[in-house]
């Protein structure tokens, strides 16, 4: 009798424990605040890494970057803006780049203006949620007093203020020192402190900068893990932007040219970041994202690869707007997920806000949508069906589901804008290279309605937007 009771009790206890374990795990997930590591490449096309058809094909395997896809979610229809500054503005604000340039009076600000202090950045949202925030790499959103990363929500910054094409200047035999142009320098700063300028950002420094970006990020993660404060490490790498100069440790390592060398180098650096997260015991509580600001450069002898897509940056075509996106969050995002649903860079802000319990600004339009349910498998479809396409301050067109309508096209040799008497409509499943507009799409005239509706709704929203005040 007692033996039977004891057995029943053991079974009951075992059953209770079995039930309580997943509940305990779920409770831990709901109360813990994940760390975030966000890697953003510079002018890095869709087809560079292995899981997007690159890697070995591009002369350098990318096993570390590919592992993020194996352990997480890969998007094949992730959209960005056509140029560096608008994309970075969109990432930081969750708003189309055109909104950050809207002024209360007068025309929009210039395409490379960046952010006003009025904007609420991803770093500010995370900082207000209790995060330590560190940025290591290229900013390109403002290089005047009060407009550097540590004025916009980051606790610390190491990197460059603008674009890497400025690294050519110090080595140019034609540079004229009295032209009123200063050499770019490596800069550092901490929150509420005046940034410091360091060594000149020339070709020699160009070759080592991503190594230093990585080292600063590794140190930041180590320091913050000791304090048990959740951290946001933002790494906008630089070396796939011209000039593509590999670190001395990687120069010539692939035998396949400078771009392949830098691709191998980048994969190794991402591997170091992933290994550090493992070493610190933070893997299960860290969101890791790998993506790019826009597609490959369009200049001759710039050897980036856009995969199957037409065009390069500064164009309205998929090779400009569609880039890699991989996200890993163990235990929350199921592994080995792939989707061709539309997601946009502006969605990162509200999605991360949902993951961490951050507050979304209520006094301005956010164009981004929360994709957390999509990423975690709670819904099968993206929360977005369309994206608006701008180049500079000009509205070029729209994507809706598998369809794309361009009101303007661009000459890919001269970059001259071509205003279309009749919009070009492409079916991106039937014609992924956008080779031939459907001029006589007799079976599909219905698609005009949803495409124009997206544009009209956006134009009404822009007309009602009060703009971004202040400088």
C-alpha distance (Angstrom), angle and dihedral (degrees) to the residues before:
residue distance angle dihedral
X1 . . .
X2 3.77 . .
X3 3.79 89.5 .
X4 3.78 91.4 54.6
X5 3.80 91.9 47.8
X6 3.78 90.4 49.5
X7 3.80 90.7 52.1
X8 3.80 91.7 49.5
X9 3.78 90.5 49.4
X10 3.78 90.7 49.7
X11 3.79 91.0 50.5
X12 3.79 91.3 46.9
X13 3.80 91.5 48.3
X14 3.79 91.1 47.8
X15 3.80 90.3 50.0
X16 3.80 91.9 50.1
X17 3.80 90.7 49.4
X18 3.79 91.4 49.3
X19 3.78 90.2 52.9
X20 3.77 94.8 43.9
X21 3.80 97.0 51.5
X22 3.80 97.8 67.3
X23 3.81 90.3 40.5
X24 3.80 89.7 53.0
X25 3.79 90.3 48.2
X26 3.80 91.3 48.9
X27 3.78 90.7 49.0
X28 3.80 90.4 51.0
X29 3.80 90.5 50.9
X30 3.77 92.5 50.3
X31 3.79 94.6 51.0
X32 3.82 102.6 36.8
X33 3.78 119.1 89.0
X34 3.81 113.3 -135.8
X35 3.76 124.0 -133.0
X36 3.80 115.6 -125.7
X37 3.80 128.6 -143.0
X38 3.80 113.2 -176.2
X39 3.82 119.1 -173.3
X40 3.82 115.4 -169.8
X41 3.79 119.1 -175.5
X42 3.81 123.8 -149.5
X43 3.83 118.9 -120.1
X44 3.79 89.9 -19.0
X45 3.78 117.3 159.7
X46 3.78 131.4 -136.5
X47 3.80 95.0 -108.4
X48 3.79 102.5 53.5
X49 3.80 105.1 95.1
X50 3.77 129.0 60.4
X51 3.80 100.3 -107.9
X52 3.81 89.4 54.3
X53 3.79 93.9 51.2
X54 3.81 97.4 -87.3
X55 3.78 128.8 88.9
X56 3.81 106.1 85.3
X57 3.80 89.8 19.9
X58 3.81 87.4 57.8
X59 3.79 92.8 48.5
X60 3.80 98.5 -100.5
X61 3.82 128.1 71.7
X62 3.81 114.1 -133.1
X63 3.83 105.0 -156.6
X64 3.81 96.0 152.3
X65 3.79 95.4 52.0
X66 3.80 90.4 41.3
X67 3.81 89.5 55.1
X68 3.82 89.5 66.7
X69 3.82 88.1 62.9
X70 3.81 91.5 46.8
X71 3.80 89.9 54.1
X72 3.78 98.4 36.1
X73 3.81 147.7 6.3
X74 3.81 127.7 -38.6
X75 3.80 120.3 -162.7
X76 3.80 119.7 -157.2
X77 3.81 94.4 -175.1
X78 3.80 102.5 47.7
X79 3.80 110.9 146.0
X80 3.79 133.5 -155.0
X81 3.78 137.1 168.1
X82 3.79 122.6 -80.8
X83 3.82 98.0 -110.3
X84 3.79 139.8 41.9
X85 3.81 102.0 -109.8
X86 3.83 98.4 44.3
X87 3.82 90.4 47.7
X88 3.79 93.4 49.6
X89 3.80 90.4 46.7
X90 3.82 89.7 50.6
X91 3.81 91.2 49.3
X92 3.79 93.6 49.5
X93 3.82 96.5 45.2
X94 3.82 108.8 27.4
X95 3.79 86.3 -126.2
X96 3.79 131.9 110.3
X97 3.79 109.8 -95.5
X98 3.81 91.0 -115.2
X99 3.82 90.0 65.1
X100 3.78 93.3 56.6
X101 3.82 88.0 54.2
X102 3.81 96.6 47.6
X103 3.80 112.4 111.9
X104 3.80 126.4 -155.0
X105 3.81 86.8 -120.8
X106 3.76 131.3 18.4
X107 3.80 131.9 14.1
X108 3.80 123.5 -34.9
X109 3.79 118.6 -77.8
X110 3.79 119.5 -98.9
X111 3.77 121.0 -73.1
X112 3.83 94.9 -108.0
X113 3.78 96.5 42.7
X114 3.80 96.5 106.5
X115 3.79 125.2 -163.3
X116 3.77 132.9 -17.7
X117 3.80 118.2 -137.0
X118 3.82 87.6 -111.8
X119 3.80 91.9 71.0
X120 3.81 117.7 95.8
X121 3.78 108.5 -134.1
X122 3.77 132.8 -152.4
X123 3.80 87.4 -111.4
X124 3.81 91.9 53.3
X125 3.80 92.0 49.3
X126 3.81 91.0 50.3
X127 3.80 92.9 43.5
X128 3.80 90.1 53.3
X129 3.82 87.2 52.0
X130 3.81 91.2 57.1
X131 3.80 102.2 -92.2
X132 3.77 129.2 143.5
X133 3.80 104.4 -131.1
X134 3.78 126.0 -154.9
X135 3.78 130.1 174.4
X136 3.78 123.0 -163.8
X137 3.79 117.2 -179.8
X138 3.80 142.3 16.0
X139 3.83 119.0 4.3
X140 3.85 107.1 176.4
X141 3.81 93.8 170.3
X142 3.79 102.0 100.9
X143 3.81 135.9 -22.0
X144 3.79 103.2 -164.5
X145 3.80 130.5 95.7
X146 3.78 110.2 -69.8
X147 3.81 94.5 18.4
X148 3.79 104.3 80.4
X149 3.84 123.3 108.4
X150 3.80 93.6 -93.7
X151 3.81 88.6 55.4
X152 3.80 89.1 54.2
X153 3.80 103.9 53.2
X154 3.81 106.3 -67.5
X155 3.80 120.1 122.2
X156 3.80 93.1 -154.6
X157 3.79 139.7 8.0
X158 3.77 138.5 -168.3
X159 3.78 118.7 177.4
X160 3.78 147.1 60.0
X161 3.80 127.3 -42.8
X162 3.79 99.4 -140.2
X163 3.79 142.2 1.0
X164 3.79 130.0 -23.4
X165 3.80 92.6 -129.8
X166 3.81 84.5 81.1
X167 3.80 87.5 69.2
X168 3.81 87.4 78.1
X169 3.80 93.5 65.3
X170 3.81 102.2 73.6
X171 3.81 90.0 53.1
X172 3.79 96.7 45.5
X173 3.81 116.9 111.3
X174 3.80 87.6 -152.5
X175 3.80 98.0 56.3
X176 3.80 112.2 124.7
X177 3.78 113.6 -154.9
X178 3.81 93.9 -155.5
X179 3.83 93.7 58.4
X180 3.79 92.0 98.4
X181 3.82 92.2 -111.6
X182 3.78 121.9 122.6
X183 3.76 126.2 -151.4
X184 3.78 114.2 -106.4
X185 3.79 113.2 -110.1
X186 3.76 134.5 -163.2
X187 3.79 107.2 -97.4
X188 3.79 136.2 -158.5
X189 3.77 131.8 -173.4
X190 3.77 144.7 159.5
X191 3.79 127.5 -145.3
X192 3.82 114.6 -64.0
X193 3.81 92.1 1.5
X194 3.80 127.8 113.9
X195 3.82 108.4 -103.3
X196 3.79 117.2 -111.3
X197 3.79 124.8 -134.0
X198 3.79 118.9 -138.7
X199 3.80 135.4 171.2
X200 3.80 122.6 -7.6
X201 3.78 114.5 -90.4
X202 3.78 98.7 -126.1
X203 3.79 132.1 142.7
X204 3.81 94.1 -76.2
X205 3.81 91.8 52.6
X206 3.77 89.6 41.9
X207 3.79 89.9 65.0
X208 3.80 94.5 55.1
X209 3.81 103.9 34.5
X210 3.81 98.3 94.1
X211 3.80 90.1 50.8
X212 3.81 88.4 55.3
X213 3.80 92.1 44.5
X214 3.80 88.5 55.1
X215 3.81 93.5 46.4
X216 3.80 92.0 51.3
X217 3.80 91.2 49.0
X218 3.81 92.7 48.7
X219 3.78 90.3 50.8
X220 3.81 91.4 47.4
X221 3.81 92.2 52.4
X222 3.80 91.7 47.4
X223 3.81 93.0 50.1
X224 3.79 94.5 47.0
X225 3.79 93.6 45.5
X226 3.82 88.1 58.6
X227 3.79 90.9 55.7
X228 3.83 91.7 43.6
X229 3.79 89.3 -131.7
X230 3.82 112.8 143.2
X231 3.79 110.4 -111.9
X232 3.78 139.7 -154.0
X233 3.81 112.1 -152.6
X234 3.81 111.9 -171.4
X235 3.81 114.9 -168.1
X236 3.81 114.2 -177.2
X237 3.81 97.7 -179.6
X238 3.80 119.7 -152.4
X239 3.78 114.4 -163.5
X240 3.80 101.7 88.9
X241 3.82 87.4 63.7
X242 3.80 115.6 87.2
X243 2.98 125.3 -58.1
X244 3.82 89.8 52.2
X245 3.81 102.1 -161.2
X246 3.80 117.4 164.5
X247 3.78 122.7 -142.4
X248 3.84 112.3 -96.5
X249 3.81 88.3 -109.8
X250 3.81 89.6 60.6
X251 3.81 103.6 29.2
X252 3.80 107.1 121.1
X253 3.81 91.8 0.2
X254 3.80 96.3 125.5
X255 3.77 99.5 34.9
X256 3.80 86.4 -136.8
X257 3.78 102.1 98.4
X258 3.77 138.3 -88.2
X259 3.81 97.6 -59.9
X260 3.81 92.9 52.9
X261 3.80 89.2 47.4
X262 3.82 90.9 53.6
X263 3.81 90.7 45.4
X264 3.81 90.0 54.5
X265 3.81 89.2 45.5
X266 3.81 92.6 51.1
X267 3.79 91.9 49.8
X268 3.80 89.9 51.7
X269 3.82 91.5 49.8
X270 3.81 92.0 49.0
X271 3.80 86.8 49.8
X272 3.81 89.3 55.7
X273 3.81 90.9 51.8
X274 3.80 91.8 50.0
X275 3.81 91.6 46.2
X276 3.82 91.6 50.5
X277 3.80 90.4 52.6
X278 3.81 88.6 52.2
X279 3.81 92.5 45.9
X280 3.79 91.4 52.2
X281 3.81 91.0 50.3
X282 3.81 91.5 -118.3
X283 3.79 103.3 117.4
X284 3.79 96.8 107.0
X285 3.78 91.7 47.6
X286 3.80 100.8 45.1
X287 3.79 129.7 90.2
X288 3.81 108.4 -148.5
X289 3.82 119.6 -167.3
X290 3.81 128.9 -176.7
X291 3.81 119.9 -172.2
X292 3.82 144.8 125.4
X293 3.80 138.3 -113.8
X294 3.83 95.7 -129.2
X295 3.78 142.6 -30.5
X296 3.77 128.9 -68.4
X297 3.79 123.8 -55.9
X298 3.77 117.6 -90.3
X299 3.79 100.2 -143.1
X300 3.79 118.8 112.7
X301 3.79 115.9 -91.1
X302 3.79 91.2 19.7
X303 3.76 97.7 128.7
X304 3.78 104.0 -160.2
X305 3.80 118.6 134.6
X306 3.81 128.5 -132.3
X307 3.79 95.1 -171.9
X308 3.82 113.4 -138.7
X309 3.78 94.5 -14.7
X310 3.80 130.1 104.9
X311 3.78 123.7 -120.8
X312 3.78 140.0 12.2
X313 3.80 136.0 -109.7
X314 3.83 116.0 -50.4
X315 3.81 89.2 41.6
X316 3.83 134.0 97.8
X317 3.80 92.6 -127.6
X318 3.78 128.9 106.9
X319 3.81 93.8 -104.0
X320 3.79 87.0 65.3
X321 3.79 99.7 38.9
X322 3.83 105.8 33.9
X323 3.82 116.4 71.9
X324 3.82 138.9 158.6
X325 3.78 118.8 -74.5
X326 3.79 123.9 -178.5
X327 3.80 125.9 170.1
X328 3.81 129.5 -176.1
X329 3.80 127.1 -172.2
X330 3.82 108.8 155.8
X331 3.78 115.9 -136.6
X332 3.79 91.5 13.1
X333 3.81 106.3 53.2
X334 3.82 110.8 46.8
X335 3.82 114.9 -124.3
X336 3.81 127.0 -107.9
X337 3.80 95.5 20.9
X338 3.82 118.8 155.7
X339 3.80 126.5 -177.8
X340 3.80 136.6 174.3
X341 3.81 92.7 -161.1
X342 3.80 115.8 125.2
X343 3.81 117.3 -95.9
X344 3.81 125.5 165.7
X345 3.79 134.1 -151.4
X346 3.81 89.3 -114.8
X347 3.81 88.4 66.4
X348 3.82 93.0 68.4
X349 3.83 93.6 76.1
X350 3.83 98.0 55.8
X351 3.81 92.4 36.1
X352 3.80 93.5 55.0
X353 3.80 89.7 42.4
X354 3.81 88.4 58.1
X355 3.81 93.3 46.3
X356 3.82 93.0 52.5
X357 3.81 101.5 31.7
X358 3.79 94.3 -110.2
X359 3.79 126.2 159.7
X360 3.81 121.8 -105.3
X361 3.84 115.1 -141.1
X362 3.80 110.2 -106.1
X363 3.81 99.6 -169.8
X364 3.81 97.4 70.4
X365 3.78 141.0 38.0
X366 3.79 116.1 -86.1
X367 3.78 111.0 -162.6
X368 3.80 92.8 -170.9
X369 3.79 122.1 93.8
X370 3.79 129.4 -149.2
X371 3.82 109.6 -100.2
X372 3.81 96.7 176.5
X373 3.83 94.4 110.4
X374 3.80 90.5 48.5
X375 3.80 93.4 48.9
X376 3.80 93.5 46.7
X377 3.80 93.9 48.4
X378 3.81 96.7 -112.6
X379 3.80 88.1 122.2
X380 3.79 127.3 29.4
X381 3.80 96.3 -144.5
X382 3.79 135.6 59.1
X383 3.79 117.1 -103.4
X384 3.83 87.8 -126.3
X385 3.81 131.5 67.4
X386 3.80 101.5 173.4
X387 3.79 146.5 34.9
X388 3.79 133.1 -164.0
X389 3.81 118.8 -128.6
X390 3.81 122.5 -142.6
X391 3.76 132.6 170.5
X392 3.76 109.2 -166.1
X393 3.78 107.1 -36.6
X394 3.79 94.1 -32.7
X395 3.79 122.9 103.0
X396 3.80 107.3 -130.0
X397 3.77 103.7 174.2
X398 3.78 150.3 -71.4
X399 3.79 143.1 -90.4
X400 3.81 120.0 -143.9
X401 3.80 118.2 178.3
X402 3.83 105.2 -50.9
X403 3.78 94.6 -18.7
X404 3.78 130.6 91.0
X405 3.80 130.1 -169.5
X406 3.80 122.1 -167.1
X407 3.80 119.2 -164.6
X408 3.80 87.9 -174.5
X409 3.77 133.0 25.2
X410 3.77 129.8 -162.7
X411 3.78 134.5 -132.4
X412 3.78 103.1 -118.0
X413 3.82 93.1 -150.7
X414 3.80 101.5 45.2
X415 3.84 99.9 19.4
X416 3.81 88.0 -130.8
X417 3.80 111.7 158.8
X418 3.80 115.2 -119.8
X419 3.80 114.7 -155.2
X420 3.78 107.6 -149.0
X421 3.80 120.8 -135.7
X422 3.80 85.4 -153.2
X423 3.81 122.9 21.8
X424 3.79 119.3 -103.7
X425 3.79 111.5 -121.7
X426 3.80 121.3 -163.6
X427 3.78 131.4 -174.5
X428 3.81 101.0 -145.1
X429 3.80 93.2 -159.8
X430 3.81 94.7 51.3
X431 3.82 95.2 34.2
X432 3.82 108.4 22.4
X433 3.79 92.8 165.6
X434 3.83 91.7 56.4
X435 3.79 88.9 -128.8
X436 3.80 100.0 148.1
X437 3.82 127.8 22.8
X438 3.77 114.2 -134.5
X439 3.80 95.7 -110.4
X440 3.77 95.0 166.1
X441 3.79 101.2 31.7
X442 3.82 93.8 159.1
X443 3.80 93.3 162.3
X444 3.79 95.0 50.1
X445 3.79 109.0 41.7
X446 3.81 86.4 123.5
X447 3.82 90.4 76.3
X448 3.81 90.8 73.5
X449 3.78 89.8 75.5
X450 3.83 101.6 59.2
X451 3.82 92.8 37.0
X452 3.80 94.1 52.9
X453 3.81 91.1 41.3
X454 3.81 91.3 59.7
X455 3.81 90.8 49.8
X456 3.80 93.8 46.5
X457 3.81 92.5 49.0
X458 3.81 90.3 50.0
X459 3.81 93.6 47.9
X460 3.80 91.2 50.8
X461 3.79 89.7 50.4
X462 3.80 92.3 49.8
X463 3.81 91.6 48.2
X464 3.79 89.5 53.9
X465 3.82 94.0 45.7
X466 3.80 112.0 110.1
X467 3.81 90.8 -152.5
X468 3.79 132.9 -128.6
X469 3.81 111.0 -60.2
X470 3.80 126.9 -149.3
X471 3.77 129.1 22.8
